[in-house]
Amino acid sequence: MALRELVNKIVPIKEDFSIKSLLGFKKTPLNILVSFMIIGLLLLLVWGLTQYLIHGHHAYNVTREHPWGLLISGYIFFVGTSTGLCVIASFGHVFGIKEFNHIGKRTTLLAIITLLPGFIIILSEIGHPVTMMIYNILTPGTTSAIWWMGTLYGLVLTFIILEFGFALRGDHKWAVRFGIGGLIADISAFTTLGSVFAYLVARPIANGPFIPLYFLLTAIVAGAFFMFMIYGFKHKLNFPEEVEVTLVKLAKILGLLLVVTMFFEWWRMMTAIYGGMPERADTMMKIIGTSSFWIEMLFAWAIPFVIILVSKGKAIKALFFAAIPALISIFLMRNDMVHFAQMAPMQMLKTKEYQLAPTWIEYFPSSVEWAIAVGALGVCFLLYYVAEKAFDLDEEAHH
């Protein structure tokens, strides 16, 4: 009881919250299926992490020629979705768009619980995570984009947890202050992550000044799809009026972002092909020939945009069904971006020195990589279920 009172002083917990309330859900076939899915994902994650602790990086299919694998992609997907959710949460708390006021606490919570699996994934990819955290403080590498990314994400987590805590307590003044701090830190962190690719001069297909902006655009799109998915499941597609108004507004914003992103994709493709620059044009042609590229274009961008355009943003039930394959496609997009950046051998510019030209570098994730990347979803779902039971996440619109 003393522990509960202490926690209540920091973040208010529902009076009826208990371990018994967590286990006492309605035992419908759907709820039982979801429970088994969460348990299965968590067991998958535990198995993957155990294999990593036993075998280290030998459990992964990464090589010296292809050092970044599925775990980097998974990390980008989760932290990118978190950034998008943080931006959407700021629409109400920070920018004062009244239609988004009542979803502020839930969206901030989702930003937290999608960030934590990203941290789990990246720590399992780093060879010595404890040493990294120690020397990140003792010997900061201020000229390193990766150092800035890690440091900024530490600030992000701190800010959005404090924002969520103050929002729960009804202290909107401090929630707004930390919301602004979280928004600035989050945009800075994810665009810095984009700059890790933008700085890769040796990898022309990934290099470019607009890549950080592309990361931010796709992050907000992923966050919007995540919101449609969460609210669709929460209300079983029977949306209350205020939620429907919010989702219609979000759909219109999403439609605009999809247009910008599709134009970005088009010109990124055209500028890569035009001029026939080695390692850039040939790699882009290779990318265009893959099925995953067209899956991404269709399910992540084209289909949702057509739904929004035809319905003027009002077909939110259709967007719920489009959101799930869209999120899967965005995950594939993150994975493809990491893989395609490394697909061309570094020696391709020097083929005259070899009797045979180097071939494309192939990579397929190991079962351990899949287990960690997919199993991390279990952490996300479990945290959301517990938080839904523990906290009052619905806020009055007049705030």
N, C-alpha and C positions, 0 to 999 in steps of 0.2 A: 504493500500500500504506500509506503514511504517513497519507493521508486516511482510509482505512478504519479504521486503529488509533485515530485521533483520534475518529472517530464512535463507535467501539466503547466508548470511555471514557465517552461520554455515554449512548448507547443501544445495547445489545447487538444485533448483527446476526447472522443465521444465517451459519454458516461457508460454506455452499454458495451464498450469494447473490452474483450477478454480473449484468452486462448480458446475458450469454449465457443465464442461467437465466430472465431475464424474457422473452426471445424464444423460449425452448425449451419452450413449452407444448405439450401434446398437441393435435395438429391434428385434432380431431374437428369434425364439422359445427357443433356447438353453440359450441365455442370460437372457431372461425373467424367465426361469425356475431356473437358477442359482441365480438370484436376489431374487426370492421368497424363495429359499432354505436358503440363507443367512439371510434374514429377519426372517424366521421361526426359525432358529437356535438361533438368537439373542433374539427373544421373549421367546424362551424356556429357555435360560440362565437367562433372567430377572425374569421370573416366579420362577425358581429354587432358585435364590438368594433371592428373596422376601420371599419365604417360609422359607428359612434358617434364615433370619433376624427376622421373626415373631416367629418361633417355635424353633430356635436353632437346636441342635443335635437331638431333638425329631423328626425332619423331616427325619432323616436318619434311616436306618435299622441296624446300628451298635449297638453292645452290649458290655458289660464288657468282655464277653468271646470272642467276635470277634470285637475288637475296630477299626481295619483298614478296610475300605470298598472301594467302587468303586472310591471315590475321590482320595485316595492315588494312586490307579492304574492309573487314568487319569493323575495325576500329574507326575508320573514316565514316562508315555508314552510321554507326551508333552516335558518335559525337556530332556528326553532321545533322542527324535528325534532332538531336538535343538542341543544337544551335537554332534550327528552324523553329522548334517549339518555343525557345526562349524569345525569339523575335515575335512570334504570334502572341505570346503572353504579354509582351510589351505594348501591343496595340491598345489594350485597355488600361493597364496600370500606368504606363509611361506616356502614351500619346493621347489618351483620353477618348478613344473611340468607344462610345457607350455600348455598342452592341457586343463588345468583347469583355466588358467588365465582369460579367458573371462567370466567365470561364478562366479567369486569371489564375486562381489557386490550382485548379486541376491541370492547366497547361504548364504552370511552373513546376508542379510535381512531376509531370511527364518528362520535362526537360531534365530533371534530376535523375529519374530512374532509367532514362535512356543513356545518360552520360556514364553512370556507374558500370554497366556491362562493357562499354567502350574501354574504360580503365582496366577492367579485368582482362580483356583481350590483349591490350597493348602490353600489360605487365607480363603476360605469358609469352609474348613475342620477344621481349627484351631478355638478353642472356642473363644479366645480373640486376634484377629490378631494385633490390634493396640498396646495392652499391650505387645504382643510378640516382636514387632518391637522396642519398647522403651527399654525393658529390655534386648533385644539381644545386645544392645550397652552398657547399664548401668552395667549389670551384666553378662558378657560373660561366657558361660560354656565351657571352653576350653577342658574339658575332654569328651564333648558330641559330638558324630558324627553328630547328627542332627543340633547342633549349627554351626559346621564347614560347613555343607552342605548349610545352609541358608546364612551364611556369604560369602562363596565362590560364590554362585549364584548371590549375589549382585555385586561382583567383575566381574563375567562373563558378566552380562548385561551391566555394565559400559564399559568394554573393547570392547565388540563387537559393541556397539553403536558408540564408538569413532572410531573403525576400519572402520565401514561402512561410517561414516561421512568423514574421511580422504580419503577413496577410492572414494567417490563421488567427492571430491575436486581435485582428481588426485594426491594427495600427497601420493605416494606409499611407501615412506620411513617410514612415521609414521603409515600408514595402516599396514605395515609388523610388526612394533614394537608392536602395539596394537593387531595385529593378533596373535603374539606369546604369549602375555600375556593372551589373551582370550582363546587360545588353552590350555595352561597350567592350567588356572583356571577352564575351562570347564571340562577337563579330571579329574582334582582333585575333582571337585564338584560332578560329576556323579559317580565316583568310591567311593567317600565318601558316597553317597546315597546307593550304593551297600553294603558298609560296615555296614550300619544300619541293613541289613539282615544278613550279615556275622557274626556280633557280637551276634546274637540271640542264645546263647548257650542253652537256654530253649526251642528253636524250632529247633530240629536237622535237619529237612528237609530243612531249610533255611540257616543253619549255615555252614560256610566253607570258607577257605582262598581264593578260586578262584572266589567267587561270584562277587566281584568288577570288575574283568576282564571280566566275563560273561556279566555284565551290559554294559561295554564299547563296547564289540563286538556287542551285539544286538543293541546298540545305533547307531553305524556306519551303520549297515545293514538297520535299519529303516530310517536313513538319506538318504541312497542311493535309497531306494524305493520311498521316498518322492520326490527326484530329478527326477526320471523317471516319476512320476505322474505329477509333475508341468510342466516339459518340454513337456510331451505328450499333455497336455491340451493347453499349450501356442502355440505350433506349429501345433496343430491338426494332429499330427503324420506325418507331412511333414517336417522333420528335415532339417535345413540347414547343409551344409557339416561340418562346425567347431563344431556344436552342436553334430552331429552324431559321429564324432571322439571322442569327450569328453565322450559321453554316452557309446560308445564301450569300452573305457578305464575304465570307472567306472564299467561297467558290469564285466570286468575281475577281477577287485579288489573285487567286490561284490562276485563273484564266489569263490575266495580264502577265503573270510571271512565266506561264507556259509559252506564251508568244515570244517573250524576250529570250527565253532559254532555247527555243527552237531556232530563232534567228542566230543566236550565238553558236549553236551546233552547226548550222549551215555554213556560216562564215569560217568557223574553225576548220571545217572539212575542206572548204574551197581554198583557203590560204595555205593549208598543208599540202594540197595536191598541186596548186599552181606553181610553176617554175621547176618542178621535178627535183627538188632538193633531196639528195641522198639521205636515207634514214628517216626522212619526214614524209615525202610523197609516197614512197613505196610502202611504208608502214601504214599510212592512212588507207591506201588501196587495199592492203591486207585486212584492215579493220572493217572496211565497208563490205568485204566479202564474207564476213562471219555472220552466223545466224543470230548470235547474241546482240549484235549491234542493231539489227532490225527489230528484234524483240523489244529492246529498250525504246527505240523510236516509236514503236506502235503502242505499247502498253504504258510507258511512263509519260509520254508527251501527247501523241496524236489522239488516242481514244478519249482521255480525260478532257482534252481541249474541245473536241467535237461535242461531247456531252454538255460542257459549259456553254459553248457557243449556241447550240440548238435550243437549249432550255433557258438561256440567259441566266445561268447559275442556279436555277430553281430545282433541278433534278438531283437533289442531295442524296436520295436513295440510290440512284444510279451511280453517283460518285462514291458511295460506300462500297459498292461492288467493284468499281474501277480501282479503288484505293489499294486493295490487297495485291493484285497483280502489279500495280504501279510501284508499290514499295519493293516487291521482289525484283522488279526490273531495275529500280534504282540501286539495289544491292548489287545486281549483276553489273551495272554501269560502274560502280565503285571498283568492283573486282577487275573489270576489263581495263579500266584506266590504269590501275596498278600493273596489270600484266602487260598491256600493250606498250607501256613506257619502257619495259625491259625486253620486249620481244626481239628487237633488232640487236644482233651482236655488236659489241663495241668496235670490233674489227671491220665492220662492213665498209667503212670509209677507206680501208686499206686492202681491198680484195686483191690488188695486184701482187701483194707480197705472198699470196697463198696459191697453191696449185688449184684448189677447189674453193669456191666462194663459201663463206660461212652460211649455214642455214638458220632459219628462224629458231629461236629458243622456245621450246615447249615447256609447259608447266601444268600440272594438275595437282590440286591440294591432296594431302594425305588424309586418312580417316581421322587422325588426331586433330588436324587443322579444322576439318568440318565439325568435329565434335565440340571444339571450343567456340568456334564462330557461331554455330547454330544453337548450341547449348546455352550461350549467354542470353538468348531470348527468354529462357526460363527464369533467370534472375529478374529481368524486366517485368514479366507477367506476375511473378510472385510478389515483388515489391508493390506493384500497382494494386493487387488484390488486398494486401495487408493495409496499404494506405487508404484504400476505399472504405475499409471497415473501421479504421482508426480515426480518420480525420473528416471534418465537415468540409467537403471540397466544393460545395455549391454556394455561390455568393450572390447576394441581392444585386440586381442590376443597377440600383440607384447609387451604389458605391462607385 
